[in-house]
Amino acid sequence: RGSGHAAEVMGDDEGVEDDPEAAHYMLSNYREAMLEHLLIGELMRKSWPIPLEVYKPQVGAVGVDLLLVRNGVTRAVQLKTSKIGARTSSVNVHTSLWNRPRPCVIWTLFDADTLELKEFLWLGEPGQPLPPMDELEMARHVKANAQGYKAYRPALRVVPKRYFKRLTSVEELLTQLFGDAK
């Protein structure tokens, strides 16, 4: 996140107006940050009048994108996004999340044309552990080395979509995060 894509912000975005699909990969960091802000804003709005505290780590090296706190309950959150209709069947989750109190993964599905948040895939029932790590595959690098080998990434596990619960609203997501506290 946030590194290696200075050209996206500096104006090297030729072709994105002519090819809306190109914007999804040429401006991917911008899009991810915007979707994160939209999600946080919606969660805060739906939490009102109960304050939702949002903490973002300075460096995203250990799989926690956000800490959300409401009514004294803290959730360690890893965020994922996919376009509605994407063929993505799994996401990579950082192993450090398993050691956090009340860990969860929020996989946001968004409309590729309007960038509206549409649905959420949820992993992390309150009081329940994440799926056992030994049941999950170790992730591999996307790109192969010079010999064609895709090395393992020991700090990441591949979590298939079947482990996630589908939610259709921010209200449902807030309830999964913190229970019925309104």
VOBA-1610 file (N, C-alpha, C; in pm, whole numbers, padded with zeros to 5 digits, always signed):
BEGIN
Arg+00081-00120+00000Arg+00000+00000+00000Arg+00084+00125+00000Gly+00049+00217-00088Gly+00107+00348-00084Gly+00247+00363-00136Ser+00315+00256-00173Ser+00452+00271-00222Ser+00460+00219-00364Gly+00549+00281-00442Gly+00572+00233-00576Gly+00473+00284-00679His+00381+00367-00641His+00282+00415-00736His+00275+00566-00738Ala+00388+00633-00725Ala+00390+00778-00725Ala+00338+00833-00857Ala+00359+00760-00967Ala+00312+00807-01097Ala+00161+00821-01100Glu+00090+00738-01021Glu-00055+00747-01017Glu-00101+00883-00969Val-00032+00938-00871Val-00072+01065-00813Val-00009+01183-00888Met+00100+01158-00955Met+00175+01265-01020Met+00125+01295-01162Gly+00020+01227-01209Gly-00038+01262-01338Gly-00002+01168-01451Asp+00067+01060-01427Asp+00100+00964-01532Asp-00016+00865-01545Asp-00131+00918-01582Asp-00251+00836-01587Asp-00315+00841-01726Glu-00231+00861-01830Glu-00283+00867-01966Glu-00356+00739-01999Gly-00470+00752-02060Gly-00547+00637-02100Gly-00658+00599-02005Val-00657+00649-01883Val-00761+00607-01788Val-00896+00667-01824Glu-00899+00786-01884Glu-01028+00843-01925Glu-01085+00766-02043Asp-00998+00719-02133Asp-01041+00648-02253Asp-01075+00502-02225Asp-01017+00447-02121Asp-01036+00306-02087Asp-01063+00293-01938Pro-01192+00298-01900Pro-01224+00292-01756Pro-01168+00169-01686Glu-01156+00059-01757Glu-01101-00063-01695Glu-00954-00044-01660Ala-00882+00034-01740Ala-00741+00059-01712Ala-00723+00132-01580Ala-00816+00217-01546Ala-00807+00291-01419Ala-00800+00196-01300His-00864+00081-01309His-00866-00014-01197His-00728-00069-01165Tyr-00641-00078-01265Tyr-00504-00122-01232Tyr-00404-00007-01232Met-00427+00096-01312Met-00333+00208-01314Met-00345+00296-01190Leu-00465+00301-01134Leu-00490+00383-01015Leu-00533+00296-00898Ser-00478+00175-00890Ser-00525+00079-00790Ser-00503+00126-00646Asn-00391+00188-00616Asn-00367+00236-00479Asn-00464+00348-00444Tyr-00488+00436-00538Tyr-00586+00544-00518Tyr-00724+00485-00490Arg-00763+00387-00572Arg-00894+00323-00555Arg-00905+00254-00420Glu-00801+00181-00379Glu-00804+00110-00251Glu-00820+00209-00135Ala-00745+00319-00140Ala-00755+00420-00033Ala-00895+00482-00030Met-00950+00510-00146Met-01083+00569-00152Met-01188+00472-00097Leu-01181+00346-00136Leu-01277+00247-00086Leu-01264+00230+00066Glu-01142+00236+00118Glu-01121+00228+00263Glu-01188+00347+00332His-01169+00467+00278His-01231+00586+00337His-01383+00579+00330Leu-01437+00531+00219Leu-01582+00516+00207Leu-01636+00419+00313Leu-01566+00306+00330Leu-01608+00206+00428Leu-01604+00264+00569Ile-01495+00329+00604Ile-01483+00388+00739Ile-01593+00491+00761Gly-01615+00577+00663Gly-01719+00679+00675Gly-01857+00617+00696Glu-01887+00513+00620Glu-02018+00447+00635Glu-02031+00378+00770Leu-01925+00314+00816Leu-01930+00251+00948Leu-01949+00355+01058Met-01881+00468+01048Met-01896+00575+01147Met-02038+00632+01144Arg-02091+00651+01023Arg-02227+00706+01008Arg-02331+00612+01068Lys-02319+00484+01040Lys-02416+00386+01091Lys-02398+00362+01241Ser-02282+00389+01294Ser-02255+00373+01437Ser-02316+00488+01518Trp-02335+00602+01456Trp-02386+00722+01523Trp-02512+00692+01601Pro-02529+00738+01723Pro-02447+00833+01796Pro-02340+00768+01883Ile-02322+00638+01871Ile-02215+00571+01946Ile-02084+00592+01869Pro-01985+00654+01931Pro-01860+00681+01860Pro-01788+00553+01816Leu-01738+00556+01695Leu-01653+00450+01643Leu-01514+00508+01627Glu-01420+00457+01705Glu-01282+00503+01696Glu-01211+00421+01588Val-01131+00489+01506Val-01061+00425+01396Val-00912+00457+01409Tyr-00831+00352+01416Tyr-00687+00368+01424Tyr-00625+00296+01305Lys-00531+00364+01240Lys-00464+00307+01123Lys-00315+00299+01150Pro-00257+00179+01141Pro-00113+00167+01163Pro-00033+00254+01065Gln+00075+00309+01113Gln+00162+00391+01029Gln+00224+00308+00917Val+00256+00182+00948Val+00316+00091+00851Val+00230-00034+00846Gly+00192-00076+00727Gly+00106-00193+00713Gly+00185-00319+00689Ala+00274-00355+00779Ala+00363-00470+00758Ala+00314-00599+00822Val+00211-00592+00907Val+00173-00713+00981Val+00025-00751+00963Gly-00035-00708+00854Gly-00168-00756+00821Gly-00283-00686+00889Val-00259-00589+00974Val-00370-00516+01037Val-00380-00381+00966Asp-00491-00362+00895Asp-00513-00237+00823Asp-00578-00132+00912Leu-00664-00178+01003Leu-00736-00087+01093Leu-00757-00152+01228Leu-00763-00070+01331Leu-00817-00112+01460Leu-00944-00031+01477Leu-01055-00098+01498Leu-01183-00032+01520Leu-01225-00056+01664Val-01267+00050+01732Val-01306+00040+01873Val-01444+00105+01890Arg-01534+00030+01953Arg-01669+00081+01981Arg-01715+00020+02112Asn-01760+00104+02203Asn-01808+00057+02333Asn-01706-00033+02403Gly-01579-00001+02392Gly-01475-00078+02459Gly-01434-00206+02389Val-01496-00239+02276Val-01461-00359+02201Val-01367-00318+02088Thr-01251-00385+02080Thr-01152-00356+01977Thr-01148-00471+01877Arg-01148-00436+01749Arg-01137-00535+01642Arg-01015-00503+01556Ala-00931-00603+01535Ala-00817-00592+01442Ala-00869-00635+01305Val-00859-00544+01207Val-00923-00565+01077Val-00820-00569+00964Gln-00832-00671+00880Gln-00759-00671+00753Gln-00863-00648+00644Leu-00834-00556+00553Leu-00928-00519+00447Leu-00887-00581+00314Lys-00987-00623+00238Lys-00968-00675+00103Lys-01078-00615+00017Thr-01054-00602-00113Thr-01157-00551-00203Thr-01156-00631-00333Ser-01275-00641-00395Ser-01289-00700-00528Ser-01407-00633-00596Lys-01397-00626-00727Lys-01510-00578-00806Lys-01620-00684-00803Ile-01746-00639-00805Ile-01858-00732-00818Ile-01835-00813-00946Gly-01851-00943-00937Gly-01833-01029-01053Gly-01690-01073-01078Ala-01596-01028-00995Ala-01456-01071-01012Ala-01446-01222-00988Arg-01352-01285-01053Arg-01335-01430-01040Arg-01253-01469-00918Thr-01215-01374-00837Thr-01133-01401-00719Thr-01205-01501-00629Ser-01137-01611-00598Ser-01201-01714-00515Ser-01138-01725-00377Ser-01036-01640-00351Ser-00970-01643-00221Ser-00894-01513-00201Val-00852-01490-00077Val-00766-01375-00045Val-00652-01424+00043Asn-00542-01351+00038Asn-00428-01381+00124Asn-00442-01302+00253Val-00431-01372+00365Val-00446-01310+00497Val-00316-01329+00574His-00269-01223+00636His-00143-01225+00710His-00157-01311+00836Thr-00057-01396+00861Thr-00064-01488+00975Thr-00067-01417+01110Ser-00014-01295+01118Ser-00015-01223+01246Ser-00157-01192+01292Leu-00252-01192+01199Leu-00391-01164+01237Leu-00443-01271+01335Trp-00394-01393+01321Trp-00438-01503+01410Trp-00400-01476+01556Asn-00299-01393+01578Asn-00253-01364+01715Asn-00316-01239+01774Arg-00403-01175+01703Arg-00466-01051+01749Arg-00595-01082+01824Pro-00631-00994+01917Pro-00762-01012+01982Pro-00873-00974+01886Arg-00974-01056+01877Arg-01091-01031+01794Arg-01055-00995+01649Pro-00978-01082+01582Pro-00938-01051+01445Pro-01053-01072+01347Cys-01048-00999+01236Cys-01148-01019+01131Cys-01095-00971+00997Val-01159-01020+00893Val-01129-00976+00757Val-01259-00925+00697Ile-01253-00804+00641Ile-01367-00747+00569Ile-01328-00741+00422Trp-01399-00818+00341Trp-01373-00824+00198Trp-01488-00748+00132Thr-01459-00628+00084Thr-01561-00540+00028Thr-01577-00567-00122Leu-01701-00587-00164Leu-01732-00603-00306Leu-01792-00471-00353Phe-01735-00414-00460Phe-01779-00282-00506Phe-01816-00285-00653Asp-01899-00189-00692Asp-01941-00172-00830Asp-01825-00108-00908Ala-01780-00173-01014Ala-01664-00125-01089Ala-01690+00007-01160Asp-01816+00036-01194Asp-01847+00159-01266Asp-01866+00278-01172Thr-01938+00256-01062Thr-01971+00367-00971Thr-01882+00372-00848Leu-01807+00265-00821Leu-01724+00249-00702Leu-01806+00250-00573Glu-01934+00219-00583Glu-02018+00208-00464Glu-01990+00076-00394Leu-01993+00081-00261Leu-01980-00041-00180Leu-02111-00117-00193Lys-02106-00243-00232Lys-02228-00319-00257Lys-02253-00428-00153Glu-02154-00510-00129Glu-02168-00622-00036Glu-02036-00640+00037Phe-02042-00725+00139Phe-01922-00753+00218Phe-01913-00902+00241Leu-01793-00953+00237Leu-01768-01090+00279Leu-01696-01078+00411Trp-01745-01152+00510Trp-01704-01134+00648Trp-01640-01260+00704Leu-01529-01243+00771Leu-01462-01354+00841Leu-01419-01302+00976Gly-01466-01366+01084Gly-01422-01324+01216Gly-01535-01311+01317Glu-01615-01413+01329Glu-01725-01410+01425Glu-01674-01376+01564Pro-01743-01288+01637Pro-01700-01252+01772Pro-01684-01377+01859Gly-01572-01385+01927Gly-01546-01497+02017Gly-01502-01624+01946Gln-01499-01623+01813Gln-01458-01741+01738Gln-01321-01717+01675Pro-01236-01819+01673Pro-01105-01802+01608Pro-01122-01801+01457Leu-01020-01751+01389Leu-01016-01763+01244Leu-00997-01910+01209Pro-01018-01948+01082Pro-00999-02089+01047Pro-00859-02136+01085Pro-00844-02261+01128Pro-00711-02310+01166Pro-00611-02293+01052Met-00496-02235+01085Met-00394-02207+00984Met-00347-02333+00913Asp-00344-02446+00985Asp-00295-02569+00923Asp-00391-02623+00817Glu-00514-02570+00811Glu-00610-02609+00707Glu-00595-02524+00581Leu-00513-02419+00588Leu-00503-02323+00478Leu-00368-02335+00408Glu-00370-02313+00277Glu-00247-02316+00200Glu-00162-02193+00230Met-00030-02211+00222Met+00061-02098+00229Met+00055-02028+00093Ala+00048-01895+00096Ala+00042-01819-00029Ala+00174-01826-00103Arg+00168-01800-00233Arg+00288-01795-00317Arg+00295-01656-00381His+00417-01619-00419His+00435-01493-00493His+00361-01503-00625Val+00310-01390-00673Val+00238-01387-00800Val+00335-01403-00916Lys+00450-01340-00904Lys+00550-01346-01011Lys+00656-01452-00980Ala+00694-01523-01084Ala+00797-01626-01069Ala+00936-01564-01077Asn+01035-01635-01023Asn+01174-01591-01035Asn+01226-01628-01174Ala+01354-01607-01199Ala+01414-01633-01330Ala+01400-01779-01373Gln+01391-01870-01275Gln+01376-02013-01306Gln+01230-02055-01319Gly+01139-01959-01304Gly+00997-01990-01317Gly+00931-02036-01188Tyr+01002-02029-01077Tyr+00950-02077-00948Tyr+00880-01963-00874Lys+00761-01991-00829Lys+00686-01895-00747Lys+00707-01932-00601Ala+00788-01852-00534Ala+00827-01883-00396Ala+00708-01872-00301Tyr+00717-01945-00192Tyr+00615-01937-00087Tyr+00628-01806-00011Arg+00518-01762+00045Arg+00515-01643+00130Arg+00468-01691+00269Pro+00560-01729+00356Pro+00524-01792+00484Pro+00434-01708+00574Ala+00434-01578+00558Ala+00352-01492+00645Ala+00209-01476+00595Leu+00174-01541+00484Leu+00039-01527+00428Leu-00027-01663+00410Arg-00156-01668+00437Arg-00236-01789+00413Arg-00347-01755+00314Val-00377-01851+00228Val-00483-01836+00129Val-00614-01878+00195Val-00707-01783+00206Val-00837-01813+00268Val-00944-01812+00159Pro-01000-01930+00128Pro-01103-01939+00023Pro-01232-01867+00063Lys-01304-01826-00038Lys-01429-01752-00021Lys-01531-01829+00065Arg-01525-01962+00061Arg-01624-02043+00135Arg-01620-02019+00287Tyr-01508-01968+00339Tyr-01497-01939+00482Tyr-01568-01810+00521Phe-01604-01729+00424Phe-01662-01597+00450Phe-01814-01602+00450Lys-01872-01513+00527Lys-02017-01497+00534Lys-02054-01373+00453Arg-02155-01384+00366Arg-02198-01271+00283Arg-02290-01179+00362Leu-02258-01050+00359Leu-02341-00948+00423Leu-02383-00848+00317Thr-02505-00795+00329Thr-02555-00708+00223Thr-02564-00561+00263Ser-02524-00528+00386Ser-02535-00387+00427Ser-02427-00352+00530Val-02403-00224+00542Val-02309-00174+00643Val-02365-00202+00783Glu-02496-00195+00798Glu-02558-00224+00928Glu-02527-00367+00972Glu-02538-00462+00879Glu-02504-00601+00910Glu-02357-00614+00948Leu-02272-00543+00876Leu-02129-00546+00904Leu-02100-00491+01043Leu-02162-00381+01078Leu-02143-00320+01210Leu-02188-00417+01319Thr-02299-00487+01297Thr-02347-00585+01393Thr-02248-00701+01407Gln-02191-00747+01297Gln-02092-00855+01303Gln-01967-00808+01379Leu-01929-00684+01358Leu-01811-00631+01424Leu-01831-00617+01575Phe-01946-00561+01616Phe-01963-00521+01756Phe-02089-00570+01824Gly-02171-00649+01756Gly-02296-00695+01816Gly-02403-00588+01808Asp-02515-00615+01870Asp-02629-00522+01868Asp-02616-00421+01980Ala-02530-00321+01963Ala-02505-00224+02071Ala-02585-00096+02056Lys-02673-00086+01959Lys-02749+00039+01940Lys-02869+00046+02026
//
